[in-house]
Amino acid sequence: MAKSPESSMVYDWNKIDGFVFRHKSGFQLNDETLRDGLQSPSVTDPQLEQKMRLLHLMEEMGIHALDIGLPGAGTHAVEHIEALGREIVDNKMHIEPNCAVRTVISDIEALVGICDRVGIRMEAATFIGSSPIRQYVENWSLDRLLELTEKAVSYAVEHQLPVMYVTEDTTRAAPETVRALYSAAIRAGATRICVCDTVGHVTPIGVRNLLKFVQTIVNEVNPSVKIDWHGHSDRGLAIPNTMAAIAAGVDRVHATGLGVGERCGNTPMDQLMVNLKLEGLIDAPLAKLDEYVQLVSEGTGTPIPRNYPVFGEDAFRTATGVHAAAIVKALRKGDDWLADRVYSGVPAGMVGKSQNVEVGYMSGKSNVDYWLESHGYESNPEIVQAILEAAKDTPRTLTEDEIKAIIAEKAAH
């Protein structure tokens, strides 16, 4: 059967009145899993082999850039950064590496040395605090911040490193500070600036206001400079904030697998890519996203919650009678497209998964009939009734073994 036309099956309130999601043509994704993601106190540092596989998955999924580490973190970090850099060079990969460095010469010197040994010029993500609260705690003056900025950016540029100048806590920084710091960095040679919601403070309205202001600075000083967005999840707003940043016209957004990172984590790359795909903003195939998520989970020791969007165990799983009945009715029509959307805002097939109907205490006959059919059993009223009775007496979903035991018991009689 031909696919059901979405326009006739789904009324999309996201796109009424001819609305089109605004975005800059060619905006990019930067993966922070292997640097900012590893700053979570609860994760483990993945083995180098796992990092290599993640690197290749990012390349295959069309992710444009990634942060491969913090050279100032020590010998172990430097070894992994060099190995990942060589992998990119040896395989002529398109993904572009960057490294986080403080706005101090010693950090940048370490990165220059790595680049010389590997044979690639990695982008230096030079970061410095910018908010009044950070300035007060650190006893920093604006003059001191400007001095550090100019020296660090100039040194990196002199050594042929492209520079992304990163202001930590931008979303709580004063306008005059933001203007002074970005202007100084751009004049010193930074080709990209990064606006950071370091503690997850901002709302989508704030994202729009701040980025509009930042864009005026770039337009005044050097319109060719790119703007990045880096968000965190402390208020649970990382995805809407990042989508708002894209709508505001940023050139690149940052995210991590499973949203790993300090405190409540970063924007989740997997959820972001799913939303971008659904909005028609990216064309990338998402079949590899599940492997990416599973590998991030395994490598960092981060469990995936059952109800985690799209990739959690329960994302495409139902034992509720009404929901299961609708899915089964759609399948009976011979329409997989319909079955994948009747009770799902994200089509399971888009990420290489499928709808899963199970049997539990809220199930009905449709659940049992479908379970039996999909597992190669014939349905008959006696077996269906026995399974339903067992389900109603069990405060959870029946396991496959439990259902098979009921079928075997009935068969024996």
N, C-alpha and C positions, 0 to 999 in steps of 0.2 A: 504494500500500500504506500502511496506517496506520503511524504511528510506533511503533517498538518501545518497550514500557514499560521505563523505566529501572530500576525496582525489580527487574525480573526479569532484566535483562541485566547490571547492575553491582552487585556487592555492595560497599556503601560502608562501609568501616571507619571513616570519619570520623564516622559517624552511628549507630553501634550503640547499643543500650540506650536508644533514644529521645533520644539526645544532640541538643541544639539549640545552635547557636552563640550564646552570650550577647552581647548588645550593647544599648546604650542606644537606645531608639526615637528615630528622627530624627537620628542622628549624621550629621555632615557631612564633606565633603572640602574641603580648602584647597590650592590649587595654588600651589606656590612656584617654578615654572619660571622666571618672569621676574624673580626676585630672587635667592633662594638658589641656584637652578640656574645663574645667570650668574656666580656667584663662582668657578666652576671656572676654573683658569688655562688650560685647553685650549679653552674655547668662545669663539665670537664672539658679540657682542651682535646679536640679530636686528634686521632692519630694522623700522621702525614698522609697515609694512603687514603683515609677518609676525606681529608681536605682536597686531595688531588681529584677524587671522584666528584666531589661537590663542584670543584672548578669546572670540570668537563660538563657536568649537568647544567651549570649556569650558562656555559657557552652554547650548549644544545638548545636551551630554552630561550635564547636570544637576549639574555641579560647583558647589558652593554659594558658594565664596569664593576669592579669589586675592590674592597679594601682588604688587602692580604695580611695586614698586621701592623703592629706598633714596634718599630725597631728598638725603641728605648726600653722595651720590656725585658731585654736580656738576650743571652746567646741562643737559647732555644727558639725564641721568636725570630731572630735573625736567620737561623738555619732554615726554618719553615718558609720565611719570606723568600729567601734565595731559591729554594727548591720550587716553590710555586711560580716564581718569576721565570726560572729556566724552563719549566713546563710550558708556559705561555709562549716563550721564544721558540723552543724546539718544535712545538706543534703549530707554529704560525697561527695562533689563535687570535680571534678578533676582539675578545674581551680585553678591556684596558685596566691594568692594575693601579691602585693607589695605596699609599701608606699614611697612617696618622702619625704626625710629629708635633711636638710642642714647638712654640715659637722661640726656640733656643737653638743656637748654632750646633751644639753637640748632637742633637737629634737629627738635624738635617745632614750633618757630616756623615752620620751612620747610614742614612738613606743613600747619599751620594756614593758611598763605598759599595753598597749592595748593587746599585744600578751599574756601576763600573764593572763589577765582577760578573753580573748576569748579562749585560749587554742590552739593556732596555732602560729608557728614561721613565720612571714611574712618577705619577702625580704625587706631589707632597701636599697632604691635607694638614696644613699648619693651623693648629687650633689654639684659641685663647679665650678666657672668660670675658664677658662683656656686661653683665647685669650689675646694678648698684649693690645688690646683696653680695655678689662675689667680690666686687671691688672692696667693699667694706671689710669682709672677712679676711681677705688676702692683703689688706693695706696697699692696694694698688691705686695709683692715680691715673687719670686718663693719659697724661703725658708719658707715664711709664709704659702703658699699654701700646701707645703709638710708637714709642721707641723700639719696643720688642717686635712689633709688627713690621716696621720698616726694615730693621736689620735682618730678620728671619726671611721675609719674602725676597728681599734683594739678594741675599746669599744664595737662596735656592735658585733664583732666576739666573744668577751669574754662573751656576753650575748646571745650566741647561735642564732644570727640572720644571715641568709645568706645575703651577701652584693653584690649589684650591684653598682659599683662606676661609677658615671656619670660626665663627663667633659662637662660643658656647653660651647657652641661655639667652639667645637673641630675643626670645618672646617675652622676656622680662627686662630687657635693656631699654634705656632712655633713647629717644630719637636722635638727640645730638651726639650720643656715644656711637650709635649705629652708623650715623652719617660719617663721623670722623674716622672710625676704624675701617669701614669699607673703602672710603675715599683714599686713605693712606695705603691700604693693601693694593688697590687697583693701580694707583700711581707708581707703586714699587714693582709692579709687573704681574700681579695675580691675574690669571685668565678666567678664574671661576671663584665665586663666593658661595658660602653655604650658610643658610639661615637655619638655626637649630632651636627646636623646642625640647631642650635638654631634660627638663623635668616634667614634661607633659602638661604644661600650664595652659596652653592656648586653646581656644575654641575655633571652629571654622570661620566665624566672623572675624576673629583676631588674625587668623591666617591671611584672610583677604586684605585686611587693613595694613598689616605689616608688609606683605609682599608688594602691595601697591606703592608703599613708601620706599621700599628697597629698590624697586624698579626705577623710581625717579632718580635715585642716587646713581645707579648704573648708567642711566641715560645721560646724566650730566657729566660723568667722569669718563666713561668709555662704554658706549652701547654694545660693543662686541663681547663684553664679559658675560659669562654664563651664570645662571642662578640655580643653586641646588636647595632642596628642602630635606631636612632630617628631623623626623618626629619620634616621640615616645608615647607610651600608653598609660601613663599614670592616672588619667581621668577616663580611660577607655575610649579616647577620641582619635587614636592614631590613624585609623583607616579614613574616617571622614575628613580629618585634617589634611592627610596626604592627597586625597581626592580634591579637596579645596585648593591645595597648592598647585595641583596640575591644572585645575580650572583657572587659576590666577596666572598661569603662563610660565611656570618655572621650566627650566631646561632639563632637570634631572631630579629624581627623588630617591631617597635611601630607604632600605628595609632589610630585615633579617629573616631567615627561615624560622618558622614557628613564632616569630616575634621575640626571640631570645634577646636578652640584654639586661642591663641593670634595673633593679626594682621590678617594675611591672613590664619591662621590656620595650622593644622598638616596634615600629610598624611591621606587621607580618608580611613578608614578601609573597608567600603563597596566597594569602587572602587578597592581597593587593592585585596580584596578577589575575586572579579569578574575576575580581570586580572590573578590572580594566578590559578583560576579554568580553564580559557581559555588556559593557558599555560601548564595545566596538572600538576601543582606543588602542588595542594591540592585536596583532594577528598571530602571535606566537602559539604554536601547539602546546597544550598543557598536559599531555600524556605523561611527561617526565616529572611533573610536580609532585606526584605521590612518592616516587623514589627519593626525590630531593627532601621532602618533609621527613620521611622515615629515616634517611641518613643523618639529617640534622638531629633528630631525636636520639638516634643511637650514638652518634659521635659526641654529643654534648651531654648525654645522660638526662635529657629532658623528656618526661613522659608526655604523651599526647592525650589531653582530656577526652573522654568519651564524646562529649558534646562539642568538641572543637569544630568550627565551621569547615565543611567540605572534606577534611581529612581525618576527623574523629571517627571512632567506631560507630557512633550512632547517626552520623550525618545523613546516610541514605537508608536507614533501617527503621522499620515500623512494626509494631505488634498491635496497633490500635485498629479495631474492626472497621470503622468508617473510612479511615485512611487507606487501609489495605484493600478494602472493597473497591475504592475508586481506582487504585493502581491496577488491580486485577481486571476490572471492567475495561480499562484502557488497553491492557494487554490482550484481552479477548477480542478487541476491535482490530487486533493485528497492528497496532500503532505504537512502536517503541518510543517515538518522539513524544507522544501524548502521555504515556506511562511515566516518562522521565520528568514530566513537568507538572502533572496534575496535583501533586502534593510536595513539590520541590522548587524552591526559588533558584537553585543552581542545578542544571542538568548533570546527573551523575556521569553520563557518557562523555561530557566535555573534559573530564579529568580521568578518563579510563576506568570509571567505576560503574556500578549498577545498583538499581533499587533492590532492597532486601526485605522481603515480607516474612515475619516470624510469628510465633504463636505465644500469647501470654494471657494474663487474666482479663485484659480488655479486648481480647480478640473475638472474632465471629467466625461463622462458617467459611467465609471467603478466604480467611487466613489459612485455615486448615486445608481447604481444597487446593489452594495454590501451593502450599508447602508440599503436600503429597505429590502433586503433579510435577513440580520442579525437581523433586528428589527421586522421581521414577516410580512412584507408587500409584496404584489405582485407588480412587476415592470411593468409599462406600459409607452409608449412613452410620453403621455401627462403629466403624473406626473413627469417623469424624466426631461422633458424639463422645466417644471415650477420650479422645485427645482434648476436646473442649472442656469436659468435666475435670480432667487433670489440670488443665490450664487455670480454670476458675478457682481451684483449690491451692494454687501455687502463687506466692507473692512476687513472682518474677517471670521473665520469659522462659519457656521450656527450652532445654538444650536439645540439640540434634539427637544425642544418645537417649534422652528421656522419651522423645517422640518415637524413636525406633523401637524402644523397649515396649511401648504401648502397642505398636503395630505387631510386634512379634508375639506378644501375649494374646492378642486377638486372633492372630493367625493360628496359634497353637490350639485354640478352642474351636 
